[in-house]
């Protein structure tokens, strides 16, 4: 998602120094990208990668600069990194996004911001170049907490939507009119509205968001709940299913490919249910 986000910053007139760990970008290191910058933005797979990149860039940052992490990360780690940056006169904000690659390309991302009001005022023009819905959800770490909870809800809704599709197909229903009815009713969610028609019924399985990242985000939500002493049995079960799918599907699988794992589970259940019935028939015949 970082590449189209950078392109939108350039379109908006910002001078961008970019570095990508895979080798692209117009600078050869995080420190070179950060040199002289007013705002440093990170968009990486997780909190550890963010910490590594930011600390590498720190000597090149000017005192008074702002670091904005737009990745999905653990809010506790975010606050710890914020304290380390504050000691060097650098403000840290978390601003994770929702909207996937399509939203990054069209600059229509929803952005959940954690940090100070004054910090948000300074970076707001930058954020507006990448998203059209910007929410200040609280102090540092709040953005990452909201993002984790959002993705937990998305992950749970994905499981439920795909299970409903499996049941519908087993019953002989045509998925299209079923989805039309659901999407006009209370069961509508992003899975029934977009993922099933776009990624499952077409067979593309290409949402642009990796299954491993979804599992990671649900894990962040579970860790947050556990740290707060909140009992969340449904969250635990959701995390278990995503982690099981991650183990059973190829590395790099798109998150909508969990449907294939659920499909496999449903077939296993059907076989287990069929065996006792056949045994009963044999006993009756005797």
C-alpha positions as CSV (number, residue, x, y, z in Angstrom):
1,X,0.0,0.0,0.0
2,X,2.9,2.3,0.6
3,X,3.7,2.9,-3.1
4,X,0.3,4.4,-4.1
5,X,0.3,6.4,-0.9
6,X,3.7,7.9,-1.9
7,X,2.3,8.6,-5.4
8,X,-0.6,10.5,-3.9
9,X,1.7,12.6,-1.7
10,X,3.7,13.5,-4.8
11,X,0.5,14.4,-6.7
12,X,-0.5,16.7,-3.8
13,X,2.8,18.6,-4.2
14,X,4.8,17.2,-1.3
15,X,8.6,16.6,-1.8
16,X,9.0,12.9,-0.9
17,X,12.2,11.1,0.0
18,X,11.3,7.4,0.0
19,X,13.0,4.2,1.1
20,X,11.6,0.7,0.7
21,X,13.2,-2.3,2.4
22,X,12.8,-4.3,-0.8
23,X,15.0,-1.9,-2.7
24,X,12.7,0.6,-4.4
25,X,12.3,4.3,-3.5
26,X,14.5,7.3,-4.3
27,X,16.8,6.9,-1.2
28,X,19.0,4.0,-0.2
29,X,18.3,3.9,3.5
30,X,15.8,5.0,6.1
31,X,18.3,7.6,7.4
32,X,18.7,9.0,3.9
33,X,15.0,9.2,3.5
34,X,14.6,11.0,6.9
35,X,17.3,13.5,6.4
36,X,15.9,17.0,6.7
37,X,12.3,15.8,6.7
38,X,9.5,17.6,8.6
39,X,7.4,14.4,8.7
40,X,8.6,10.8,8.6
41,X,5.9,8.2,7.6
42,X,6.3,4.5,8.1
43,X,4.2,1.9,6.4
44,X,5.5,-1.6,7.3
45,X,4.2,-5.1,8.2
46,X,4.5,-4.7,11.9
47,X,5.7,-2.9,15.0
48,X,9.2,-4.5,15.2
49,X,9.9,-3.4,11.6
50,X,8.6,0.1,12.4
51,X,10.9,0.4,15.5
52,X,13.9,-0.8,13.5
53,X,13.3,1.7,10.7
54,X,12.5,4.6,13.0
55,X,15.6,4.1,15.2
56,X,17.7,3.8,12.1
57,X,16.3,7.1,10.8
58,X,16.5,8.9,14.2
59,X,20.0,10.4,13.9
60,X,19.0,12.0,10.6
61,X,15.7,13.6,11.9
62,X,15.7,17.2,12.9
63,X,14.5,18.1,16.4
64,X,10.9,19.0,16.2
65,X,10.1,16.6,13.4
66,X,7.0,14.3,13.6
67,X,7.1,10.5,12.9
68,X,3.7,9.1,11.8
69,X,3.4,5.3,11.8
70,X,0.6,4.3,9.4
71,X,1.3,0.5,9.9
72,X,-0.8,-1.8,12.0
73,X,1.1,-2.4,15.2
74,X,0.8,-3.2,19.0
75,X,-0.3,0.0,20.8
76,X,1.8,-0.8,23.8
77,X,5.0,-1.0,21.7
78,X,3.9,2.2,20.0
79,X,3.8,4.1,23.3
80,X,7.2,2.7,24.3
81,X,8.7,4.0,21.0
82,X,6.9,7.3,21.5
83,X,8.7,7.7,24.8
84,X,12.1,7.0,23.2
85,X,11.4,9.5,20.4
86,X,10.2,12.2,22.9
87,X,13.6,12.1,24.6
88,X,15.1,13.2,21.3
89,X,12.6,16.0,20.7
90,X,10.6,14.0,18.1
91,X,6.8,13.6,18.3
92,X,5.3,10.3,17.4
93,X,1.8,9.6,16.1
94,X,0.1,6.5,15.0
95,X,-2.2,6.7,12.1
96,X,-3.1,3.2,10.7
97,X,-5.4,3.0,7.7
98,X,-8.3,1.0,6.4
99,X,-9.3,0.7,2.8
100,X,-6.8,-1.8,1.3
101,X,-4.9,-1.2,-1.9
102,X,-7.9,0.2,-3.7
103,X,-8.3,2.9,-1.0
104,X,-4.5,3.7,-1.1
105,X,-4.7,4.2,-4.9
106,X,-7.7,6.4,-4.8
107,X,-6.6,8.4,-1.7
108,X,-9.9,7.3,0.0
109,X,-8.3,5.6,3.1
110,X,-9.9,5.9,6.5
111,X,-7.2,7.0,8.9
112,X,-7.4,6.4,12.6
113,X,-5.1,8.9,14.4
114,X,-3.6,8.6,17.9
115,X,-1.5,11.5,19.3
116,X,-1.8,15.1,20.3
117,X,-4.3,17.6,18.8
118,X,-1.4,19.9,17.9
119,X,0.5,17.1,16.2
120,X,-2.6,16.2,14.2
121,X,-3.0,19.8,13.1
122,X,0.6,19.7,11.7
123,X,0.3,16.5,9.8
124,X,-3.4,16.9,8.6
125,X,-2.5,18.2,5.1
126,X,-0.2,15.2,4.7
127,X,-2.9,12.7,5.8
128,X,-5.5,14.4,3.6
129,X,-3.4,13.6,0.6
130,X,-3.8,9.9,1.3
131,X,-7.2,9.6,2.9
132,X,-10.6,11.3,2.9
133,X,-11.9,10.1,6.3
134,X,-9.6,11.1,9.2
135,X,-10.5,10.3,12.8
136,X,-8.7,11.5,15.9
137,X,-9.4,8.6,18.2
138,X,-7.3,9.5,21.2
139,X,-3.7,9.8,22.5
140,X,-0.7,7.9,21.2
141,X,-1.5,4.2,20.8
142,X,-5.2,4.8,20.3
143,X,-5.0,4.6,16.5
144,X,-3.3,1.2,16.7
145,X,-5.8,0.0,19.2
146,X,-8.8,1.0,17.1
147,X,-7.2,-0.5,14.0
148,X,-6.7,-3.9,15.8
149,X,-10.3,-3.9,17.0
150,X,-11.6,-2.9,13.5
151,X,-9.6,-5.8,12.0
152,X,-10.9,-8.2,14.6
153,X,-14.4,-7.2,13.7
154,X,-13.5,-7.6,10.0
155,X,-11.9,-10.9,10.6
156,X,-14.9,-12.2,12.6
157,X,-17.3,-10.9,9.9
158,X,-15.3,-12.6,7.2
159,X,-15.5,-16.0,9.0
160,X,-19.2,-15.6,9.5
161,X,-19.9,-14.5,5.9
162,X,-17.9,-17.3,4.4
163,X,-19.6,-19.9,6.7
164,X,-23.0,-18.5,5.6
165,X,-21.9,-18.9,1.9
166,X,-20.9,-22.6,2.6
167,X,-24.2,-23.4,4.2
168,X,-26.1,-21.6,1.4
169,X,-24.3,-23.6,-1.3
170,X,-24.8,-26.9,0.5
171,X,-28.5,-26.0,0.6
172,X,-28.6,-25.4,-3.1
173,X,-29.1,-21.6,-2.9
174,X,-27.9,-19.2,-5.7
175,X,-25.5,-16.9,-3.8
176,X,-26.3,-13.8,-5.8
177,X,-30.0,-13.3,-4.8
178,X,-29.1,-14.4,-1.3
179,X,-26.4,-11.7,-1.1
180,X,-28.8,-9.1,-2.5
181,X,-31.3,-10.0,0.3
182,X,-28.6,-9.9,3.0
183,X,-27.1,-6.7,1.8
184,X,-30.5,-5.1,2.1
185,X,-30.9,-6.5,5.6
186,X,-29.1,-6.5,9.0
187,X,-26.6,-9.2,8.1
188,X,-24.7,-6.9,5.7
189,X,-21.0,-6.4,6.3
190,X,-17.9,-5.9,4.1
191,X,-17.7,-9.6,3.4
192,X,-21.2,-9.9,2.0
193,X,-21.0,-6.6,0.3
194,X,-17.5,-6.9,-1.3
195,X,-15.4,-10.0,-0.5
196,X,-17.8,-12.7,-1.5
197,X,-19.0,-11.2,-4.8
198,X,-15.6,-9.8,-5.7
199,X,-13.1,-12.4,-4.4
200,X,-15.0,-15.7,-3.9
201,X,-17.7,-15.9,-6.5
202,X,-15.2,-14.7,-9.2
203,X,-12.5,-17.1,-7.9
204,X,-9.9,-14.3,-7.9
205,X,-9.1,-14.6,-4.1
206,X,-7.2,-11.3,-4.5
207,X,-8.2,-8.7,-2.0
208,X,-4.7,-7.4,-1.7
209,X,-4.4,-8.0,2.1
210,X,-2.4,-11.0,3.3
211,X,-3.9,-13.6,5.6
212,X,-0.8,-13.4,7.9
213,X,-1.4,-9.7,8.4
214,X,-5.0,-10.3,9.4
215,X,-3.9,-13.0,11.8
216,X,-1.3,-10.6,13.3
217,X,-3.9,-7.9,13.7
218,X,-6.4,-10.2,15.5
219,X,-3.5,-11.3,17.7
220,X,-2.9,-7.6,18.6
221,X,-6.6,-7.2,19.6
222,X,-6.4,-10.4,21.7
223,X,-3.2,-9.3,23.4
224,X,-4.8,-5.9,24.2
225,X,-7.8,-7.6,25.7
226,X,-5.7,-10.0,27.7
227,X,-3.5,-7.2,29.0
228,X,-6.6,-5.3,30.2
229,X,-8.0,-8.4,31.9
230,X,-11.0,-8.6,29.6
231,X,-12.5,-12.0,28.9
232,X,-13.1,-12.4,25.2
233,X,-14.0,-16.0,24.2
234,X,-15.2,-15.1,20.7
235,X,-12.0,-13.1,20.0
236,X,-10.0,-16.1,21.2
237,X,-11.8,-18.5,18.9
238,X,-11.5,-16.0,15.9
239,X,-7.8,-15.8,16.5
240,X,-7.5,-19.6,16.7
241,X,-9.2,-20.0,13.3
242,X,-7.1,-17.4,11.6
243,X,-3.9,-18.9,13.0
244,X,-4.9,-22.4,12.0
245,X,-5.7,-21.2,8.5
246,X,-2.3,-19.5,8.4
247,X,-0.6,-22.8,9.2
248,X,-2.6,-24.7,6.7
249,X,-2.5,-22.4,3.7
250,X,0.5,-21.4,1.6
251,X,2.8,-18.6,2.8
252,X,1.7,-15.3,1.3
253,X,-1.9,-16.4,1.0
254,X,-4.5,-13.6,0.6
255,X,-6.7,-13.3,3.6
256,X,-9.9,-14.2,1.7
257,X,-8.3,-17.6,1.0
258,X,-9.4,-18.5,4.5
259,X,-12.6,-19.5,2.6
260,X,-10.6,-22.5,1.2
261,X,-9.7,-23.5,4.8
262,X,-13.3,-23.2,6.0
263,X,-14.4,-25.2,2.9
264,X,-12.0,-28.0,3.9
265,X,-13.2,-27.9,7.5
266,X,-16.9,-28.1,6.3
267,X,-16.1,-31.2,4.1
268,X,-14.3,-32.9,7.0
269,X,-17.4,-32.3,9.2
270,X,-19.7,-33.8,6.5
271,X,-17.5,-36.9,6.3
272,X,-17.6,-37.3,10.1
273,X,-21.3,-36.9,10.2
274,X,-21.8,-39.5,7.5
275,X,-19.9,-42.3,9.2
276,X,-22.2,-42.8,12.2
277,X,-25.2,-42.9,9.9
278,X,-23.7,-45.7,7.8
279,X,-22.8,-47.6,10.9
280,X,-26.4,-47.3,12.1
281,X,-27.7,-48.7,8.8
282,X,-25.4,-51.7,9.1
283,X,-26.5,-52.4,12.7
284,X,-30.2,-52.1,11.5
285,X,-29.6,-54.6,8.7
286,X,-28.2,-57.1,11.2
